[in-house]
């Protein structure tokens, strides 16, 4: 288990949410709650943070 969090990049473009790691690995299956919450963001949004 990783206790210090995971760095993630999330983007929303034309209603499509993309959640990736720094290396480009898809993280949406691991963090479905983040992806489902991101649909509330304005279009053309990009965020970088720790989950």
MARBA-3410 file (N, C-alpha, C, O; in Angstrom, 1 decimal):
51
0.9,-1.2,0.0,0.0,0.0,0.0,0.9,1.2,0.0,1.9,1.3,0.7 ~ 0.5,2.2,-0.8,1.3,3.5,-0.9,0.5,4.5,0.0,-0.6,4.8,-0.3 ~ 1.2,5.0,1.0,0.5,5.8,2.0,0.7,7.3,1.7,-0.1,8.1,2.3 ~ 1.6,7.7,0.8,1.8,9.2,0.6,1.0,9.7,-0.6,1.3,10.8,-1.0 ~ 0.1,8.9,-1.2,-0.7,9.4,-2.3,-0.2,9.1,-3.6,1.0,8.6,-3.8
-0.9,9.4,-4.6,-0.6,9.1,-6.0,-0.7,10.4,-6.8,-1.7,11.1,-6.6 ~ 0.3,10.8,-7.6,0.2,12.0,-8.4,-0.7,11.6,-9.6,-0.5,10.6,-10.3 ~ -1.6,12.5,-9.9,-2.5,12.3,-11.0,-2.8,13.5,-11.8,-2.8,14.6,-11.3 ~ -3.0,13.3,-13.1,-3.3,14.4,-14.0,-4.7,14.1,-14.5,-5.0,13.1,-15.1 ~ -5.6,15.1,-14.4,-7.0,14.9,-14.9,-7.3,16.0,-15.8,-7.0,17.1,-15.6
-8.0,15.6,-16.9,-8.4,16.6,-17.9,-9.8,16.3,-18.3,-10.2,15.1,-18.4 ~ -10.5,17.3,-18.7,-11.9,17.2,-19.2,-11.9,18.0,-20.5,-11.7,19.2,-20.5 ~ -12.2,17.3,-21.5,-12.3,17.9,-22.9,-13.5,17.4,-23.6,-13.6,16.2,-23.9 ~ -14.4,18.2,-24.0,-15.7,17.9,-24.7,-16.4,16.8,-23.9,-17.0,15.8,-24.5 ~ -16.4,16.9,-22.6,-17.2,15.9,-21.8,-16.5,14.6,-21.5,-17.0,13.7,-20.8
-15.3,14.5,-22.0,-14.5,13.2,-21.9,-13.4,13.4,-20.8,-12.6,14.4,-20.8 ~ -13.5,12.6,-19.7,-12.6,12.7,-18.6,-11.4,11.8,-18.8,-11.6,10.6,-19.1 ~ -10.2,12.3,-18.6,-9.0,11.5,-18.7,-8.2,11.6,-17.4,-8.0,12.7,-16.9 ~ -7.9,10.5,-16.7,-7.2,10.5,-15.5,-5.9,9.6,-15.7,-6.1,8.4,-15.9 ~ -4.8,10.2,-15.6,-3.5,9.5,-15.9,-2.5,9.8,-14.8,-2.5,10.8,-14.1
-1.5,8.9,-14.7,-0.4,9.1,-13.8,0.7,9.9,-14.5,0.5,10.3,-15.7 ~ 1.7,10.3,-13.8,2.8,11.0,-14.5,3.4,10.3,-15.7,3.8,11.0,-16.6 ~ 3.4,9.0,-15.6,4.0,8.2,-16.7,2.9,7.9,-17.8,3.3,7.2,-18.8 ~ 1.7,8.3,-17.7,0.7,8.1,-18.7,-0.2,6.9,-18.5,-1.0,6.7,-19.3 ~ 0.0,6.2,-17.4,-0.9,5.1,-17.1,-2.3,5.5,-16.7,-2.5,6.5,-16.0
-3.3,4.8,-17.3,-4.7,5.1,-17.0,-5.0,4.9,-15.5,-4.7,3.8,-15.1 ~ -5.5,5.8,-14.8,-5.8,5.6,-13.4,-7.3,5.6,-13.1,-7.7,5.4,-12.0 ~ -8.1,5.9,-14.1,-9.6,5.9,-13.9,-10.2,4.7,-13.3,-11.0,4.7,-12.4 ~ -9.7,3.5,-13.7,-10.2,2.3,-13.1,-9.9,2.1,-11.6,-10.6,1.6,-10.8 ~ -8.8,2.7,-11.2,-8.3,2.7,-9.8,-9.1,3.7,-8.9,-9.3,3.4,-7.8
-9.4,4.8,-9.5,-10.0,5.9,-8.8,-11.3,6.4,-9.5,-11.4,7.5,-10.0 ~ -12.3,5.5,-9.6,-13.6,5.9,-10.3,-14.3,7.1,-9.7,-15.0,7.8,-10.4 ~ -14.1,7.3,-8.4,-14.8,8.4,-7.8,-14.2,9.7,-8.2,-15.0,10.7,-8.3 ~ -13.0,9.8,-8.6,-12.4,11.0,-9.1,-12.9,11.3,-10.5,-13.2,12.5,-10.8 ~ -12.9,10.3,-11.3,-13.4,10.5,-12.6,-14.9,10.9,-12.7,-15.3,11.8,-13.5
-15.7,10.3,-11.8,-17.1,10.6,-11.8,-17.3,12.0,-11.3,-18.3,12.7,-11.7 ~ -16.5,12.5,-10.3,-16.6,13.8,-9.8,-16.1,14.9,-10.8,-16.6,16.0,-10.7 ~ -15.2,14.5,-11.7,-14.6,15.5,-12.6,-15.6,15.9,-13.7,-15.4,17.0,-14.3 ~ -16.7,15.2,-13.9,-17.6,15.6,-14.9,-18.3,17.0,-14.5,-19.0,17.6,-15.4 ~ -18.2,17.4,-13.3,-18.8,18.6,-12.8,-17.9,19.8,-13.1,-18.3,21.0,-13.0
-16.7,19.6,-13.6,-15.7,20.6,-13.9,-16.1,21.3,-15.3,-16.7,20.6,-16.1 ~ -15.7,22.5,-15.5,-15.9,23.1,-16.8,-15.1,22.4,-17.9,-14.1,21.9,-17.6 ~ -15.6,22.5,-19.1,-14.9,21.9,-20.2,-13.5,22.6,-20.4,-13.4,23.7,-20.0 ~ -12.6,21.8,-20.9,-11.2,22.3,-21.1,-10.5,22.6,-19.8,-9.7,23.5,-19.8 ~ -10.8,21.8,-18.8,-10.1,21.9,-17.5,-9.0,20.8,-17.4,-9.1,19.7,-17.9
-7.9,21.2,-16.8,-6.8,20.3,-16.6,-6.3,20.5,-15.1,-6.0,21.7,-14.8 ~ -6.1,19.5,-14.4,-5.7,19.6,-13.0,-4.5,18.6,-12.7,-4.5,17.5,-13.3 ~ -3.6,19.0,-11.9,-2.5,18.1,-11.5,-2.5,18.1,-10.0,-2.4,19.2,-9.4 ~ -2.5,16.9,-9.4,-2.5,16.9,-7.9,-2.2,15.5,-7.4,-2.0,14.6,-8.1 ~ -2.3,15.4,-6.1,-2.1,14.1,-5.4,-3.5,13.6,-4.9,-4.3,14.4,-4.3
-3.7,12.3,-5.1,-4.9,11.7,-4.7,-4.7,10.8,-3.5,-5.6,10.2,-3.0
END
